[in-house]
């Protein structure tokens, strides 16, 4: 059957409807797509802001020295050189012990407050002082004031490259605010620059005196006396993860250092750390293995997993001071955009300790 003929008015009405339909598609749909894009961008921005806040919180968990505490600290000096800082209460305790090894002195020609130092009874040589201070620390260990004894001697010096004035048990250095030095290694697997890197994460032994069972770097360790940094890296890699020296030297890169200071209100002790950071690029088919019993096992994490672990409520967190080294890696390698809000705050606090 033939369709009825349309008059001018009906044709005009239909054309108007068709134009309105095209107008809706041309303007409403793009607007809807733009709205969805903005929503996705806002969600991403919120996630990014949360990540930045979480990372800053992780840094501040180990970098916390309130100004009212800092203003009370006394210098610990040996031969006129500042080698540590100490709280007044601890200084008084050391000076009141039966063995006359520590004493408080005042600068006669200045307005500076008193400082803690060693007495003449402690001796003048490094060996004599090591023995004298060691006897005091042994007594404090026996009294339960120092726990987690390691039988590992740390050098006590004015700076990293200065000669040691004496050696001291590693666990006891927080008593005198001695700067601790260490090496931390990021174990990286990345077959090409186009691929997303992955990082090896270790699980600490449940028998460790500090942070038992927590997640950790593939390799990390304190810097003892009488060994270079790179030789210490090689040693720790072999002992903790079974990484052969040839693999270490072929893939390791020194990438700087971070520093932090922390006051523990429970013990009144002071932690001052400088950690030398290394990126160790490992072959894709290499798997680390526990050797010395300090580690239970290893797992390979993506960058997303690393970032997720920054959350304050993450159920299985990494050891606190490892976070600052990992955060430094994320910033250095562009995993975090420098346009991110709070980027410079994190960068600044990663090196806010006394780095010398």
VENKATA-V453657 format. One record per backbone hydrogen bond with DSSP energy under -1.0 kcal/mol. NH is the residue of the N-H (numbers start at 0). CO is the residue of the C=O. Records with the same first field share a line. If there is no record, write none. Layout:
NH: CO + CO
//
This chain:
10: 6
11: 7
12: 8
13: 9
14: 10
15: 11
16: 12
17: 13
18: 14
19: 15
20: 16
21: 17
22: 18
23: 19
24: 20
25: 21
26: 22
27: 23
28: 23
30: 26
31: 27
32: 28
33: 29
34: 30
35: 31
36: 32
37: 33
38: 34
39: 35
40: 36
41: 37
42: 38
43: 39
44: 40
45: 41
46: 42
47: 43
48: 44
49: 45
50: 46
51: 47
52: 48
53: 49
54: 50
55: 51
56: 52
57: 53
58: 54
59: 55
60: 56
61: 58
62: 58
69: 65
70: 66
71: 68
72: 69
73: 85
75: 83
76: 115
77: 80
80: 77
82: 75
83: 75
85: 73
90: 86
91: 87
92: 88
93: 89
94: 90
95: 91
100: 98
102: 116
104: 114
114: 104
115: 74
116: 102
118: 100
121: 118
122: 119
128: 124
129: 125
130: 126
131: 127
132: 128
133: 129
134: 130
135: 131
136: 132
137: 133
138: 134
139: 135
140: 136
141: 137
142: 138
143: 140
144: 139
145: 139
153: 167
155: 165
159: 355
164: 155
167: 153
169: 151
171: 168
172: 169
174: 171
177: 172
179: 271
181: 273
182: 220
183: 275
184: 218
185: 277
187: 279
188: 197
194: 191
197: 188
198: 300
199: 186
200: 298
201: 215
202: 296
203: 213
204: 293
207: 204
212: 204
213: 210
214: 316
215: 201
220: 182
222: 180
224: 152
231: 227
232: 228
233: 229
234: 230
235: 231
236: 232
237: 233
238: 234
239: 235
240: 236
242: 236
247: 243
248: 244
249: 245
250: 246
251: 247
252: 278
254: 276
257: 274
258: 349
259: 272
261: 270
262: 63
263: 268
267: 263
269: 173
270: 261
272: 259
273: 179
274: 257
275: 181
276: 255
277: 183
278: 252
279: 185
280: 250
281: 187
285: 282
288: 240
291: 238
295: 202
298: 200
300: 198
305: 301
306: 302
307: 303
308: 304
309: 306
310: 307
313: 310
318: 214
321: 318
322: 318
325: 321
326: 322
327: 323
328: 324
329: 325
330: 326
331: 327
332: 328
333: 330
334: 329
335: 329
339: 336
342: 339
345: 341
346: 342
347: 343
348: 344
349: 345
350: 347
351: 258
354: 352
355: 353
//
